[in-house]
Amino acid sequence: MTNLDDKSFYKPSYSNLFNKIKDIKTPIKNEILIALLDGQWHSELELIRVTKKQHGFIGAVTLGTMIHGINHTIKNSYLQKKIVNGKMYYKISDNYVGLTRAAYRFDSNDFI
């Protein structure tokens, strides 16, 4: 058996990020993150459709504001965006997909 120091695997910043993700209580922001849990790129239009089902009219500006708010709250590199053929796409940064899945599994009763 290998004698490894447990502290080498513990990253305090990840613990803080985990708690920040869990502490998001805005339903529309939770829906955005749940839609992005697969770690793939999702178009702005797709995310607008997902949120529109529960919250009525949501446009590109509101979605962009929500994405900016999530990045500001959690970490600036948390959600990525790119433009392909004039269309905006978003995804959770690869470094944080597993952490986000864990946070939502931990609070899964809130999202059933």
WOTA-V259372 format. One record per residue. RES is the residue in three letters. OMEGA is omega in radians with two decimals (999 if undefined). NEAR is the number of other ideal C-beta (glycine too) atoms within 10 Angstrom. Layout:
res=RES omega=OMEGA near=NEAR
res=RES omega=OMEGA near=NEAR
This chain:
res=MET omega=-3.10 near=3
res=THR omega=3.11 near=3
res=ASN omega=-3.14 near=4
res=LEU omega=3.09 near=8
res=ASP omega=-3.13 near=7
res=ASP omega=-3.11 near=6
res=LYS omega=3.14 near=8
res=SER omega=3.12 near=7
res=PHE omega=-3.10 near=8
res=TYR omega=3.11 near=9
res=LYS omega=-3.11 near=12
res=PRO omega=-3.12 near=8
res=SER omega=3.10 near=8
res=TYR omega=3.08 near=15
res=SER omega=3.10 near=11
res=ASN omega=3.11 near=12
res=LEU omega=3.11 near=19
res=PHE omega=-3.14 near=18
res=ASN omega=3.10 near=10
res=LYS omega=3.11 near=15
res=ILE omega=3.13 near=25
res=LYS omega=-3.06 near=15
res=ASP omega=3.09 near=11
res=ILE omega=-3.08 near=18
res=LYS omega=3.14 near=8
res=THR omega=-3.07 near=12
res=PRO omega=-3.11 near=13
res=ILE omega=3.09 near=16
res=LYS omega=3.08 near=16
res=ASN omega=3.13 near=17
res=GLU omega=3.09 near=20
res=ILE omega=-3.11 near=24
res=LEU omega=3.11 near=22
res=ILE omega=3.11 near=13
res=ALA omega=-3.10 near=17
res=LEU omega=-3.05 near=22
res=LEU omega=-3.13 near=14
res=ASP omega=3.09 near=12
res=GLY omega=-3.14 near=14
res=GLN omega=3.06 near=11
res=TRP omega=3.11 near=14
res=HIS omega=-3.11 near=17
res=SER omega=3.07 near=13
res=GLU omega=-3.13 near=18
res=LEU omega=3.11 near=13
res=GLU omega=-3.14 near=13
res=LEU omega=3.08 near=22
res=ILE omega=3.12 near=16
res=ARG omega=-3.14 near=12
res=VAL omega=-3.08 near=19
res=THR omega=-3.10 near=21
res=LYS omega=-3.13 near=15
res=LYS omega=-3.08 near=9
res=GLN omega=-2.94 near=10
res=HIS omega=3.12 near=12
res=GLY omega=-3.05 near=7
res=PHE omega=3.03 near=8
res=ILE omega=-3.12 near=20
res=GLY omega=-3.10 near=11
res=ALA omega=-3.12 near=12
res=VAL omega=3.13 near=8
res=THR omega=3.11 near=14
res=LEU omega=3.11 near=21
res=GLY omega=3.10 near=14
res=THR omega=3.11 near=11
res=MET omega=3.12 near=20
res=ILE omega=3.11 near=21
res=HIS omega=3.13 near=13
res=GLY omega=3.11 near=13
res=ILE omega=3.12 near=23
res=ASN omega=3.14 near=16
res=HIS omega=-3.10 near=10
res=THR omega=-3.01 near=14
res=ILE omega=-3.14 near=22
res=LYS omega=-3.04 near=17
res=ASN omega=-3.13 near=8
res=SER omega=-3.06 near=10
res=TYR omega=3.10 near=21
res=LEU omega=3.13 near=21
res=GLN omega=3.04 near=16
res=LYS omega=3.08 near=14
res=LYS omega=3.11 near=10
res=ILE omega=3.10 near=9
res=VAL omega=-3.13 near=9
res=ASN omega=3.09 near=5
res=GLY omega=3.14 near=5
res=LYS omega=-3.10 near=10
res=MET omega=3.08 near=17
res=TYR omega=-3.13 near=18
res=TYR omega=3.00 near=21
res=LYS omega=3.02 near=16
res=ILE omega=3.12 near=26
res=SER omega=-3.09 near=15
res=ASP omega=-3.12 near=9
res=ASN omega=-3.01 near=12
res=TYR omega=-3.12 near=21
res=VAL omega=-3.13 near=16
res=GLY omega=3.13 near=12
res=LEU omega=3.14 near=19
res=THR omega=3.09 near=23
res=ARG omega=3.12 near=16
res=ALA omega=-3.14 near=14
res=ALA omega=-3.14 near=21
res=TYR omega=3.04 near=18
res=ARG omega=-3.14 near=10
res=PHE omega=-3.13 near=12
res=ASP omega=-3.01 near=14
res=SER omega=3.12 near=9
res=ASN omega=-3.13 near=6
res=ASP omega=-2.99 near=11
res=PHE omega=3.13 near=12
res=ILE omega=999 near=4
